[in-house]
Amino acid sequence: MADSRERGSELAYVSRWKEATTGFDRVRSVASSLEEPRTAGWIAGEAYVSEPTARDHLERLVDLGVLVVDETGQGKTHYPDPVYTRLTAIQELVAENSETALTEQATEIQADIAAWQDEYDVETPRELCASVTDDIALTEAEARLEAASDWESARYQLSLLRDAIDHYDTYTARPSASV
């Protein structure tokens, strides 16, 4: 009985998603959230569009620089363009934060990184991952791998913040109107 209710609620969710968005928006949403390259057929299934529709939308997203396409033995695969993803993240940071707020966030992340370095007596997340081969309990190994993952994410976020801070004036400048 729970299965049919879950399927019913999933179908209701899908119906609402389809009513509230265009096929292009659904394809863009699915493709932008990919963590590994996927085929148009896979993306079509997740976005609830036909495969030809997905292919058309994916081609447009590649043309716009949002996605990258690769030819593989299994055909074309698509995934988010890392440059586009990075610039979009920086744009959001600058739009939503003052330079002072960005600096405060960077300082907090630097403190988190210093804490991981002190707690585990390592300099990098890679060293922390390598330390799980030490004679430690499984729960400690899992905690170290999770900390290493968090540390990698923090380093990436810090790199975004540094870019946003370093170029804040350029990113927030607006051209003056000429008469």
N, C-alpha and C positions, 0 to 999 in steps of 0.2 A: 504494500500500500504506500509506503514512504517513497518507493521508487517512482510510482506514477505521479505523486505530488511533486517530487523533485523535477521530473520531466515536464510536468505542467507548468511549474514556476520557471523553468528554463525556457520553455517555449514562450511564455508570457514575456520574459525578459528579452528574448530575441525579437519578438513582435514589437515591443516598445522601442528597442534599439533601431530596428528597421524603419519604424514610423518616424522616429526623431532624427534620423541621419540619412544622408545620401549614401549610395554604394561607394562613391569615391571616398567619403569621410570614413567609412568602415574599413575600406582597404588601407587607407593611410594610417588609421589607428592601429590596425593589426601589424602592418609592415613596420611602422615606427617603433613598435615595442618588441621586435624580434631580437633575440639574443644569439641566434645562429641563422645562417642563410636558409631560406625556404623557397620552395617552388611556387609558381603562380597558383597551381592547383591547391596546394596546402593553404595558402593565404585566402583563396576564394572560399574554401570551406569554412575557415574561421570568420570571414567577413560576411558570410551568407550572401554571396553574389556568384554569378556563373563564372566559369574559368575564363571565357573570352572577355567578359567585363573586367575581371581582375587584371588580365594581361594589359588591357587598354589603360586602366588606371595606374598600374605599375610602371608602364612605359612613360606615362606623363610624370610620375614621381621621379623617375630616373632623369628625365629631361630637366626637371626643376632642381636637380641636385640633392634631393631628399634621400634617395636610395641609390645603392650601387648594385649592379648586376654582374654576375659571374657566370661563365659557361662552364659546366661541369659534365662529367660523364652521364649524369642523370638529367641534363638539360640546364636551363637557366635558373639560377637562384638569386634571390634578392635579400638585401639587408640594409639597415640604416647606414647612410654615409657618415663616417665618424667626424668629418670636418663640419658638416651641416649640424650634426647632433651637438658638437662642442660649441659652435657659434650660437646655436639656439639657446643652450644652457647659459652661456655668458650674457646673451641678450636679456634673458629672463632675470638673471641676477641684477643686472644694471637697472632694469626697468622697475624692479620691486624693492631695491635697497639704495640707501644713501651710501656714499663712499665710507662714511664712519661705520655704518652697519656692516658693510662688507669686511672692513678691517677687523671689527669685533668677531665676526664669524671666523675669519682666518686665524685670529689669535686663539679662539676656542679649539679649533682643529689642531693647531700646533701643540696646544697643551695636551690634547688627547694622544697625539703621536708621541710626545715626550713621555707620557704615562705608560704607553705600551713598551717603549724602549726601556724604561726603568723596571717595569714589572717583569718583563721577560728577559732582560739583559741581552737584547739584540738591537741591531741598527736598522733592519729592514723587515718588511713583511715576509720576504723570501727566507730570511734567516729564521724567522719565527716558524714558518711552515717546516723548514728542515729540522727544527727542534723536536718535532713530534716523533722522530725516530729515536729520541732519547728514551731511557727507561722510565716512562711515565704512564700513569693510569689512562684508560680510554677516555674518561670524562675530561681529564686535563688535556689530552690530545685534541678532543673535539673543541674545547674552549680555546685552545691556541689557534686552531684552524679558523674558527669563527672570528677571533680577534684579528688574525691576519687578513681575512676578507674585509672586515670593517676598516682596517688600516689602509688597505688598497683603495677602498672607496673614499676614505678621508684624504688620501694623497691626491686622488683625481679631483675631488671637490676643492681642495686647497689650490691645485693648479688653475682651476677655473676662477677662483676668487683672486688669485694673484694677477691673472690676466685682466680681470674686470677692474681691479684696483689700479694696476699699472697704466691702463688705457681709459680710465673712467672719463676724463675730460673729452677725449676723442669720441667715445661711445655715446656721451650725453650731449655733445655739441649739436647745435642746430644751425644750418646755414641761414644767414641773414637774407631777408628779401631785398632784391634790388629793384629800384624804381625805374 
